[in-house]
Amino acid sequence: MNHIHVTQTPNKMFEVQVAYYKDSHGDKQDAFNEPEIWQIIVPSSSAMNAITTAMHIVQISRAE
């Protein structure tokens, strides 16, 4: 008989801030005169997972 026991790690609320500043390639004229700042509040079990989730959310939002 196979037995699998899955435990749930309690989530905490994390605040992640992402900022985009300056055009590093120089191909966008007048891009980022002011920094573009995102504040994401995300539930997660660890800080690394919160950062990964927040970056994913920002990338999708910017692509829209």
Distance bins in CASP14 RR format, pairs under 12 A and 6 or more apart:
PFRMAT RR
TARGET T0000
AUTHOR 0000-0000-0000
RMODE 2
METHOD distances of the structure
MODEL  1
7 45 0 0 0 0 0 1 0 0 0 0 0
8 45 0 0 0 0 1 0 0 0 0 0 0
9 43 0 0 0 0 0 1 0 0 0 0 0
9 44 0 0 0 0 1 0 0 0 0 0 0
9 45 1 0 1 0 0 0 0 0 0 0 0
9 46 0 0 0 0 1 0 0 0 0 0 0
9 49 0 0 0 0 1 0 0 0 0 0 0
10 43 0 0 0 0 1 0 0 0 0 0 0
10 44 0 0 0 0 0 1 0 0 0 0 0
10 45 1 0 0 1 0 0 0 0 0 0 0
10 46 0 0 0 0 0 1 0 0 0 0 0
11 41 0 0 0 0 0 1 0 0 0 0 0
11 42 0 0 0 0 1 0 0 0 0 0 0
11 43 1 0 1 0 0 0 0 0 0 0 0
11 44 1 0 1 0 0 0 0 0 0 0 0
11 45 1 0 1 0 0 0 0 0 0 0 0
11 46 0 0 0 0 1 0 0 0 0 0 0
11 49 0 0 0 0 1 0 0 0 0 0 0
11 50 0 0 0 0 1 0 0 0 0 0 0
11 53 0 0 0 0 0 1 0 0 0 0 0
12 41 0 0 0 0 0 1 0 0 0 0 0
12 42 0 0 0 0 1 0 0 0 0 0 0
12 43 1 0 0 1 0 0 0 0 0 0 0
12 44 1 0 0 1 0 0 0 0 0 0 0
12 45 1 0 0 1 0 0 0 0 0 0 0
12 46 0 0 0 0 1 0 0 0 0 0 0
12 47 0 0 0 0 1 0 0 0 0 0 0
12 49 0 0 0 0 0 1 0 0 0 0 0
12 50 0 0 0 0 1 0 0 0 0 0 0
13 40 0 0 0 0 0 1 0 0 0 0 0
13 41 1 0 0 1 0 0 0 0 0 0 0
13 42 1 0 0 1 0 0 0 0 0 0 0
13 43 1 0 1 0 0 0 0 0 0 0 0
13 44 0 0 0 0 1 0 0 0 0 0 0
13 45 0 0 0 0 0 1 0 0 0 0 0
13 47 0 0 0 0 0 1 0 0 0 0 0
13 50 0 0 0 0 1 0 0 0 0 0 0
13 54 0 0 0 0 0 1 0 0 0 0 0
14 39 0 0 0 0 0 1 0 0 0 0 0
14 40 0 0 0 0 1 0 0 0 0 0 0
14 41 1 0 0 1 0 0 0 0 0 0 0
14 42 1 0 1 0 0 0 0 0 0 0 0
14 43 1 0 0 1 0 0 0 0 0 0 0
14 44 1 0 1 0 0 0 0 0 0 0 0
14 45 0 0 0 0 1 0 0 0 0 0 0
14 46 0 0 0 0 1 0 0 0 0 0 0
14 47 1 0 0 1 0 0 0 0 0 0 0
14 48 0 0 0 0 1 0 0 0 0 0 0
14 49 0 0 0 0 1 0 0 0 0 0 0
14 50 1 1 0 0 0 0 0 0 0 0 0
14 51 0 0 0 0 1 0 0 0 0 0 0
14 52 0 0 0 0 0 1 0 0 0 0 0
14 53 0 0 0 0 1 0 0 0 0 0 0
14 54 1 0 0 1 0 0 0 0 0 0 0
15 38 0 0 0 0 0 1 0 0 0 0 0
15 39 1 0 0 1 0 0 0 0 0 0 0
15 40 1 0 0 1 0 0 0 0 0 0 0
15 41 1 0 1 0 0 0 0 0 0 0 0
15 42 0 0 0 0 1 0 0 0 0 0 0
15 43 0 0 0 0 0 1 0 0 0 0 0
15 44 0 0 0 0 0 1 0 0 0 0 0
15 47 0 0 0 0 0 1 0 0 0 0 0
15 50 0 0 0 0 1 0 0 0 0 0 0
15 51 0 0 0 0 0 1 0 0 0 0 0
15 54 0 0 0 0 1 0 0 0 0 0 0
16 37 0 0 0 0 0 1 0 0 0 0 0
16 38 0 0 0 0 1 0 0 0 0 0 0
16 39 1 0 0 1 0 0 0 0 0 0 0
16 40 1 0 1 0 0 0 0 0 0 0 0
16 41 1 0 0 1 0 0 0 0 0 0 0
16 42 1 0 0 1 0 0 0 0 0 0 0
16 43 0 0 0 0 0 1 0 0 0 0 0
16 44 0 0 0 0 1 0 0 0 0 0 0
16 47 0 0 0 0 1 0 0 0 0 0 0
16 48 0 0 0 0 0 1 0 0 0 0 0
16 49 0 0 0 0 0 1 0 0 0 0 0
16 50 1 0 1 0 0 0 0 0 0 0 0
16 51 1 0 1 0 0 0 0 0 0 0 0
16 52 0 0 0 0 1 0 0 0 0 0 0
16 53 0 0 0 0 1 0 0 0 0 0 0
16 54 1 1 0 0 0 0 0 0 0 0 0
16 55 1 0 0 1 0 0 0 0 0 0 0
16 56 0 0 0 0 0 1 0 0 0 0 0
16 57 0 0 0 0 1 0 0 0 0 0 0
16 58 0 0 0 0 1 0 0 0 0 0 0
17 35 0 0 0 0 0 1 0 0 0 0 0
17 36 0 0 0 0 0 1 0 0 0 0 0
17 37 1 0 0 1 0 0 0 0 0 0 0
17 38 1 0 0 1 0 0 0 0 0 0 0
17 39 1 0 1 0 0 0 0 0 0 0 0
17 40 1 0 0 1 0 0 0 0 0 0 0
17 41 0 0 0 0 0 1 0 0 0 0 0
17 42 0 0 0 0 0 1 0 0 0 0 0
17 50 0 0 0 0 0 1 0 0 0 0 0
17 51 0 0 0 0 0 1 0 0 0 0 0
17 54 0 0 0 0 1 0 0 0 0 0 0
17 55 0 0 0 0 0 1 0 0 0 0 0
17 58 0 0 0 0 0 1 0 0 0 0 0
18 35 0 0 0 0 0 1 0 0 0 0 0
18 36 0 0 0 0 1 0 0 0 0 0 0
18 37 1 0 0 1 0 0 0 0 0 0 0
18 38 1 0 1 0 0 0 0 0 0 0 0
18 39 0 0 0 0 1 0 0 0 0 0 0
18 40 1 0 0 1 0 0 0 0 0 0 0
18 42 0 0 0 0 0 1 0 0 0 0 0
18 50 0 0 0 0 0 1 0 0 0 0 0
18 51 0 0 0 0 1 0 0 0 0 0 0
18 52 0 0 0 0 0 1 0 0 0 0 0
18 53 0 0 0 0 0 1 0 0 0 0 0
18 54 1 0 0 1 0 0 0 0 0 0 0
18 55 1 0 0 1 0 0 0 0 0 0 0
18 56 0 0 0 0 0 1 0 0 0 0 0
18 57 0 0 0 0 1 0 0 0 0 0 0
18 58 1 0 1 0 0 0 0 0 0 0 0
18 59 0 0 0 0 1 0 0 0 0 0 0
18 61 0 0 0 0 0 1 0 0 0 0 0
18 62 0 0 0 0 1 0 0 0 0 0 0
19 32 0 0 0 0 1 0 0 0 0 0 0
19 34 0 0 0 0 0 1 0 0 0 0 0
19 35 1 0 1 0 0 0 0 0 0 0 0
19 36 1 0 0 1 0 0 0 0 0 0 0
19 37 1 0 1 0 0 0 0 0 0 0 0
19 38 1 0 0 1 0 0 0 0 0 0 0
19 39 0 0 0 0 1 0 0 0 0 0 0
19 40 0 0 0 0 0 1 0 0 0 0 0
19 58 0 0 0 0 0 1 0 0 0 0 0
20 28 0 0 0 0 0 1 0 0 0 0 0
20 31 0 0 0 0 1 0 0 0 0 0 0
20 32 1 0 0 1 0 0 0 0 0 0 0
20 33 0 0 0 0 0 1 0 0 0 0 0
20 34 0 0 0 0 0 1 0 0 0 0 0
20 35 1 0 0 1 0 0 0 0 0 0 0
20 36 1 0 1 0 0 0 0 0 0 0 0
20 37 0 0 0 0 1 0 0 0 0 0 0
20 38 0 0 0 0 1 0 0 0 0 0 0
20 55 0 0 0 0 0 1 0 0 0 0 0
20 58 0 0 0 0 1 0 0 0 0 0 0
20 59 0 0 0 0 0 1 0 0 0 0 0
20 61 0 0 0 0 0 1 0 0 0 0 0
20 62 0 0 0 0 1 0 0 0 0 0 0
21 31 0 0 0 0 0 1 0 0 0 0 0
21 32 1 0 1 0 0 0 0 0 0 0 0
21 33 0 0 0 0 1 0 0 0 0 0 0
21 34 0 0 0 0 1 0 0 0 0 0 0
21 35 1 0 1 0 0 0 0 0 0 0 0
21 36 1 0 0 1 0 0 0 0 0 0 0
21 37 0 0 0 0 1 0 0 0 0 0 0
22 28 0 0 0 0 1 0 0 0 0 0 0
22 30 0 0 0 0 0 1 0 0 0 0 0
22 31 0 0 0 0 1 0 0 0 0 0 0
22 32 1 0 1 0 0 0 0 0 0 0 0
22 33 0 0 0 0 1 0 0 0 0 0 0
22 34 0 0 0 0 0 1 0 0 0 0 0
22 35 0 0 0 0 1 0 0 0 0 0 0
22 36 0 0 0 0 0 1 0 0 0 0 0
23 29 0 0 0 0 1 0 0 0 0 0 0
23 30 0 0 0 0 1 0 0 0 0 0 0
23 31 1 0 1 0 0 0 0 0 0 0 0
23 32 1 0 1 0 0 0 0 0 0 0 0
23 33 0 0 0 0 1 0 0 0 0 0 0
23 35 0 0 0 0 0 1 0 0 0 0 0
23 36 0 0 0 0 0 1 0 0 0 0 0
24 31 0 0 0 0 0 1 0 0 0 0 0
24 32 0 0 0 0 1 0 0 0 0 0 0
25 31 0 0 0 0 1 0 0 0 0 0 0
25 32 0 0 0 0 0 1 0 0 0 0 0
26 32 0 0 0 0 0 1 0 0 0 0 0
36 58 0 0 0 0 1 0 0 0 0 0 0
36 61 0 0 0 0 0 1 0 0 0 0 0
36 62 0 0 0 0 1 0 0 0 0 0 0
37 58 0 0 0 0 0 1 0 0 0 0 0
38 54 1 0 0 1 0 0 0 0 0 0 0
38 55 0 0 0 0 1 0 0 0 0 0 0
38 56 0 0 0 0 0 1 0 0 0 0 0
38 57 0 0 0 0 1 0 0 0 0 0 0
38 58 1 0 1 0 0 0 0 0 0 0 0
38 59 0 0 0 0 0 1 0 0 0 0 0
38 60 0 0 0 0 0 1 0 0 0 0 0
38 61 1 0 0 1 0 0 0 0 0 0 0
38 62 0 0 0 0 1 0 0 0 0 0 0
39 54 0 0 0 0 1 0 0 0 0 0 0
39 57 0 0 0 0 0 1 0 0 0 0 0
39 58 0 0 0 0 0 1 0 0 0 0 0
40 50 0 0 0 0 1 0 0 0 0 0 0
40 51 0 0 0 0 1 0 0 0 0 0 0
40 52 0 0 0 0 0 1 0 0 0 0 0
40 53 1 0 0 1 0 0 0 0 0 0 0
40 54 1 0 1 0 0 0 0 0 0 0 0
40 55 0 0 0 0 1 0 0 0 0 0 0
40 56 0 0 0 0 1 0 0 0 0 0 0
40 57 1 0 1 0 0 0 0 0 0 0 0
40 58 1 0 0 1 0 0 0 0 0 0 0
40 59 0 0 0 0 0 1 0 0 0 0 0
40 60 0 0 0 0 0 1 0 0 0 0 0
40 61 0 0 0 0 1 0 0 0 0 0 0
41 50 0 0 0 0 1 0 0 0 0 0 0
41 53 0 0 0 0 0 1 0 0 0 0 0
41 54 0 0 0 0 1 0 0 0 0 0 0
41 57 0 0 0 0 0 1 0 0 0 0 0
42 48 0 0 0 0 0 1 0 0 0 0 0
42 49 0 0 0 0 1 0 0 0 0 0 0
42 50 1 0 1 0 0 0 0 0 0 0 0
42 51 0 0 0 0 1 0 0 0 0 0 0
42 52 0 0 0 0 1 0 0 0 0 0 0
42 53 1 0 1 0 0 0 0 0 0 0 0
42 54 1 0 1 0 0 0 0 0 0 0 0
42 55 0 0 0 0 0 1 0 0 0 0 0
42 56 0 0 0 0 1 0 0 0 0 0 0
42 57 1 0 0 1 0 0 0 0 0 0 0
42 58 0 0 0 0 0 1 0 0 0 0 0
43 49 0 0 0 0 1 0 0 0 0 0 0
43 50 0 0 0 0 1 0 0 0 0 0 0
43 53 0 0 0 0 1 0 0 0 0 0 0
43 54 0 0 0 0 0 1 0 0 0 0 0
44 50 1 1 0 0 0 0 0 0 0 0 0
44 51 0 0 0 0 1 0 0 0 0 0 0
44 52 0 0 0 0 1 0 0 0 0 0 0
44 53 1 0 0 1 0 0 0 0 0 0 0
44 54 0 0 0 0 1 0 0 0 0 0 0
44 56 0 0 0 0 0 1 0 0 0 0 0
44 57 0 0 0 0 0 1 0 0 0 0 0
45 52 0 0 0 0 0 1 0 0 0 0 0
45 53 0 0 0 0 0 1 0 0 0 0 0
46 52 0 0 0 0 1 0 0 0 0 0 0
46 53 0 0 0 0 0 1 0 0 0 0 0
47 53 0 0 0 0 0 1 0 0 0 0 0
47 54 0 0 0 0 0 1 0 0 0 0 0
48 54 0 0 0 0 0 1 0 0 0 0 0
48 55 0 0 0 0 0 1 0 0 0 0 0
49 55 0 0 0 0 0 1 0 0 0 0 0
49 56 0 0 0 0 0 1 0 0 0 0 0
50 56 0 0 0 0 0 1 0 0 0 0 0
50 57 0 0 0 0 0 1 0 0 0 0 0
51 57 0 0 0 0 0 1 0 0 0 0 0
51 58 0 0 0 0 0 1 0 0 0 0 0
52 58 0 0 0 0 0 1 0 0 0 0 0
52 59 0 0 0 0 0 1 0 0 0 0 0
53 59 0 0 0 0 0 1 0 0 0 0 0
53 60 0 0 0 0 0 1 0 0 0 0 0
54 60 0 0 0 0 0 1 0 0 0 0 0
54 61 0 0 0 0 0 1 0 0 0 0 0
55 61 0 0 0 0 0 1 0 0 0 0 0
55 62 0 0 0 0 0 1 0 0 0 0 0
56 62 0 0 0 0 0 1 0 0 0 0 0
56 63 0 0 0 0 0 1 0 0 0 0 0
57 63 0 0 0 0 0 1 0 0 0 0 0
57 64 0 0 0 0 0 1 0 0 0 0 0
58 64 0 0 0 0 0 1 0 0 0 0 0
END
